[in-house]
Amino acid sequence: MEVFIIKDQKIFGKIIIPENPISTEDYASTELRYYFNRMTANSADIVKTNEAAEDALIVIGGALTNYGEDRVTYDDDELHWYTKNGKVFIDGGKRGILYAMYDFLEALGCRFFTPKAEKVPAYTEFELEESDKREKPLFMYREYYFRDTMRNQNFSVKCRTNETTEEKYGGPFKVANHCHSFLYMVPIDKYFAEHPEWYALVDGKRGRYSNERNKWQLCLSNPEVIEKLIESAREILRANPDAQLLNIQQNDSIRYCECENCRAIYEEEGEVSGMMVRTVNAVAEALEEEFPNVLFQTFAYNYSRTPPEKSRPRHNVVIQFCTIEGCTFHPHESECGWEHENNLLPTVAQNLKKWSEISHNIFIWDYTACFWQLLKPHPNWYALQPNMQFFAKNKAKGIFSQGELRENDGCDLDELRCYLICKLMWDPYCDFNKHLTEFTDFYYGDAAPMVREYIDTMCKKCADDNIHFNCYGKRNKENKRFDREPHTEYLTPDMLKIYNEMTVQKRQFATILSAG
């Protein structure tokens, strides 16, 4: 049975919410009214009532009981909307109710491409086929580190990322503290003078070993350090009672403690990562009784990237696996050879598979820009979906995808990359090409075919010539550090001429249209 949504350019009924709605129910109703006012020739009415109102068309959240509909328990991000008896019922978890509302609008043809670019069709009439859609994402945590999602909460919820903060947007998946947390959990400026033995011994010296602020680590074989971490973690969690995750993570440095006690543990574990697992396990065990719903997260990053042979993460510990060493053009699972060429073994794929065998909880830190050459094209388009599926297959439960946050920086075609990555974080098995085509057709208009040709041509060049690139720059094989020299093999003069010809075609096409 089809449901009339719009008739004679008017919404075919009223939007119903409870008499005393919660913030998400209220926000969902005002958003629906806003978009219906754009789709039709009249203003949609919102009715707040705990009774069955006449002319009801869309019923949200707690108002479902007005019509004898049972409400069920949903996961936070689970959405559910369905049609019944000529009405649309919208419900879900604390964020899922908003996802359901936007999903319903997408069923009417709306699309939310960027904070300023939305497709909102105008209708004289619209009948919706009978529907019942209930779904939830594979990843419990989804964050895209990019200005459009991080600085526009009303757009972030449309993208179904869950790093938002305000309650009317459903509230966040709450992470209690920032990454590289040793920096402020046991700050060197505060404690070094009295306790130099708390800090890593590197080249015979404890404490800092460069002029950079965070280039130091802790001596994790020292039991006093573990107690200090537990104390600091307890303070952070008590200050954030709704937190779901706490970071216990190394600083952003390639050096680690070389003292005799630490080296003995590395040898016993087979990898430096064993020390990190022991540390986060100790904190997680000490605080589990007081904070039973909190996950404790540490890095698999840099020197801790390869799993230990002995220690295993506890059930309330998360391993945040970082893909920083990998080639970003080829899918990780392809084992393209770049990591072999640059002495980065085991590979990203090998390490993630090993971690997934020993850990209950895997979160991913993925890198989707080239941070030292942001203006250079970064054609990682056709690795995005295979990588997201690879993460899902290896038990990943959360994704932090790092783009570029700063307002005036970013990769090429960044808005498109944001749209596609957010779709993949919700459903790694979605119709990627459909989303790419819908975005480019709307956002780039008549130039869309040429934009897609540009993407395909650049990606084909990289595939045909087996070109590799990374999120930073070329790798110096001797010192295993990233240099700032950019990858330019797909930007040769001949290729730049081909790309430019596509631009010329676009300009000529635009001139013809304007003249016509």
Sequence and secondary structure as in RCSB ss.txt:
>XXXX:A:sequence
MEVFIIKDQKIFGKIIIPENPISTEDYASTELRYYFNRMTANSADIVKTNEAAEDALIVIGGALTNYGEDRVTYD
DDELHWYTKNGKVFIDGGKRGILYAMYDFLEALGCRFFTPKAEKVPAYTEFELEESDKREKPLFMYREYYFRDTM
RNQNFSVKCRTNETTEEKYGGPFKVANHCHSFLYMVPIDKYFAEHPEWYALVDGKRGRYSNERNKWQLCLSNPEV
IEKLIESAREILRANPDAQLLNIQQNDSIRYCECENCRAIYEEEGEVSGMMVRTVNAVAEALEEEFPNVLFQTFA
YNYSRTPPEKSRPRHNVVIQFCTIEGCTFHPHESECGWEHENNLLPTVAQNLKKWSEISHNIFIWDYTACFWQLL
KPHPNWYALQPNMQFFAKNKAKGIFSQGELRENDGCDLDELRCYLICKLMWDPYCDFNKHLTEFTDFYYGDAAPM
VREYIDTMCKKCADDNIHFNCYGKRNKENKRFDREPHTEYLTPDMLKIYNEMTVQKRQFATILSAG
>XXXX:A:secstr
  EEEEETTEESSEEEE SS  HHHHHHHHHHHHHHHHHSSS   EEE SS  TTEEEEEGGGGGGGT       
TT EEEEEETTEEEEEESTTHHHHHHHHHHHHTT EE SSS EE    S EEE   EEEE  S SEEEEESHHHH
S HHHHHHHT      GGGT    B S SSTHHHHS HHHHTTT GGGB EETTEES  SSSTT   B TT HHH
HHHHHHHHHHHHHH TT SEEE    S S    SHHHHHHHHHHSSTHHHHHHHHHHHHHHHTTT TT EEEEEE
 GGG S  SS    TTEEEEEE TTS SSS GGG  SHHHHTT  S HHHHHHHHHHH S EEEEEE S TT TT
S    GGGHHHHHHHHHHTTEEEEEEE   STT   TTHHHHHHHHHHHHH TTS HHHHHHHHHHHHSGGGHHH
HHHHHHHHHHHHHHTT    SS  EETTTTEE S    TT  HHHHHHHHHHHHHHHHHHHHHHH 
